[in-house]
Amino acid sequence: MPTQPAATGPSEQHPHPGDVLAAARALAPLAARADDDERWERPAAPTRWSAARCVSHVADALLLYAGLVATRATGPRPPLREGRPAVPGEQLADVAGAAAVLAEVVRGLGGGRAWHPSGLADAAGWCGMAVTEVLVHGSDAAGALQVDLELPAAVCERTVRRVFPWAAPALGVTDPAAVLLAVTGRRPLEGVEHEPDWWWWSAPLTEWDGTPRRRTRAPHWR
């Protein structure tokens, strides 16, 4: 059984609202592709979406998260937006705006929790999930666009430790960004299972049973 990480420690060891903003800023290089560049319509593997739709999904997801946190949801709620028609440059701007909104509402969550399909998530869990949405789907889009993204290492490390704790041992031997992409099934990495059915641990780490999470329903992007 994987070694369970310590559930307490300095706050800088856990994802925080500033990490959500940093993740959104990391997508800035995608704007190097003009809105009419045909690469925006290329498949953003492994999703079934185009690069443009992939970026749109990130904004959708962050606003959905913001609604769930702001209302202290105890169950599913309809999305605030889903696939708004807009050119890629506007979608990237929406990601930045949605990240700012989510960061603010998570700051107000304090020690509270709100419902997500993966569990009753606390503030660090919400931030870790949001960072994953931004950086992983941003990397999907970057592959289609032939753009290099530099994922913030410290943000990736905090995210893996919090919402993918079973992959944390790999952080000691390789780049945190590579671990994040490996644990979300984007690329193989020795020591990290390449899992297409990856899922988060979003509830507090004190409740983790020491085993990897796996989703039981296919994600929207598959």
SULDAFEN-V159683 format. One record per residue. N is the residue number from 1. SS is DSSP state (~ for helix, > for strand, _ for the rest). PHI is phi in whole degrees, 0 to 359 (* if undefined). OMEGA is omega in whole degrees, -180 to 180 (* if undefined). Layout:
N;SS;PHI;OMEGA, N;SS;PHI;OMEGA
//
This chain:
1;_;*;180, 2;_;299;176, 3;_;288;-179, 4;_;282;-180, 5;_;288;176, 6;_;300;-177, 7;_;273;-180, 8;_;237;179, 9;_;156;-179, 10;_;303;-177, 11;~;299;-179, 12;~;292;178, 13;~;275;-176, 14;_;243;178, 15;_;299;-178, 16;_;222;-177, 17;~;305;178, 18;~;298;178, 19;~;292;177, 20;~;297;178, 21;~;293;179, 22;~;295;178, 23;~;297;179, 24;~;297;179, 25;~;295;-179, 26;~;294;179, 27;~;275;-177, 28;~;307;-180, 29;~;300;179, 30;~;297;-179, 31;~;291;177, 32;~;294;178, 33;_;270;-180, 34;_;297;-179, 35;_;301;-178, 36;_;264;178, 37;_;291;-176, 38;~;296;-180, 39;~;293;176, 40;~;297;-179, 41;~;264;177, 42;_;285;178, 43;>;297;178, 44;_;261;-176, 45;_;301;6, 46;_;271;179, 47;_;284;175, 48;_;266;-176, 49;_;267;168, 50;>;284;176, 51;~;301;-180, 52;~;296;180, 53;~;292;179, 54;~;297;178, 55;~;294;177, 56;~;301;179, 57;~;299;180, 58;~;301;178, 59;~;298;178, 60;~;304;-175, 61;~;296;-178, 62;~;295;178, 63;~;289;174, 64;~;300;179, 65;~;301;-179, 66;~;300;178, 67;~;296;180, 68;~;294;-180, 69;~;291;-176, 70;~;298;-179, 71;_;266;-176, 72;_;50;-173, 73;_;304;174, 74;_;248;179, 75;_;193;-176, 76;_;300;174, 77;_;226;178, 78;_;295;180, 79;_;293;177, 80;_;286;174, 81;_;205;179, 82;_;210;177, 83;_;71;179, 84;_;301;177, 85;_;294;179, 86;_;191;178, 87;_;289;-175, 88;~;305;179, 89;~;300;177, 90;~;290;178, 91;~;296;177, 92;~;297;176, 93;~;296;178, 94;~;296;177, 95;~;300;180, 96;~;299;180, 97;~;293;180, 98;~;294;177, 99;~;297;179, 100;~;294;178, 101;~;297;-179, 102;~;298;-180, 103;~;303;-179, 104;~;293;-177, 105;~;288;177, 106;~;291;176, 107;~;302;180, 108;_;280;-178, 109;_;289;-180, 110;_;58;179, 111;_;270;-179, 112;_;281;180, 113;_;219;177, 114;>;215;-174, 115;>;287;167, 116;>;222;180, 117;_;307;-179, 118;_;273;179, 119;>;148;175, 120;>;278;-170, 121;>;273;172, 122;_;268;-174, 123;~;301;-179, 124;~;295;177, 125;~;296;178, 126;~;298;-180, 127;~;294;178, 128;~;296;178, 129;~;294;-180, 130;~;296;178, 131;~;301;179, 132;~;299;179, 133;~;305;-175, 134;~;291;-172, 135;~;284;-178, 136;~;286;179, 137;~;289;173, 138;~;298;177, 139;~;292;175, 140;~;302;-180, 141;~;295;-179, 142;~;299;178, 143;~;298;179, 144;~;292;-177, 145;~;276;-176, 146;_;59;178, 147;_;240;177, 148;_;272;175, 149;_;250;173, 150;_;256;-178, 151;_;279;-177, 152;_;297;-171, 153;~;298;-177, 154;~;296;178, 155;~;295;178, 156;~;298;-179, 157;~;296;179, 158;~;299;-179, 159;~;294;178, 160;~;299;-178, 161;~;300;-175, 162;~;272;-173, 163;~;253;173, 164;_;229;-171, 165;~;299;179, 166;~;292;178, 167;~;266;-176, 168;~;301;180, 169;~;303;-180, 170;~;290;-178, 171;~;294;-179, 172;~;282;-175, 173;_;234;-178, 174;_;208;-177, 175;_;297;-179, 176;~;303;179, 177;~;297;179, 178;~;295;178, 179;~;294;180, 180;~;299;-180, 181;~;290;179, 182;~;287;-177, 183;~;290;176, 184;_;263;172, 185;_;75;-177, 186;_;273;-180, 187;_;204;-179, 188;_;287;177, 189;>;208;180, 190;_;301;180, 191;_;95;178, 192;>;233;-179, 193;_;293;179, 194;_;276;-167, 195;_;245;179, 196;_;292;-179, 197;_;259;179, 198;>;301;179, 199;_;207;-177, 200;_;268;158, 201;_;256;-174, 202;_;258;175, 203;_;289;179, 204;_;305;-178, 205;~;297;177, 206;~;298;-178, 207;~;259;-178, 208;_;288;-177, 209;_;268;177, 210;_;89;-179, 211;_;245;178, 212;_;297;175, 213;_;271;176, 214;>;225;179, 215;_;284;179, 216;_;254;176, 217;_;235;-179, 218;_;296;177, 219;_;289;-180, 220;_;299;-173, 221;_;277;-178, 222;_;269;*
//
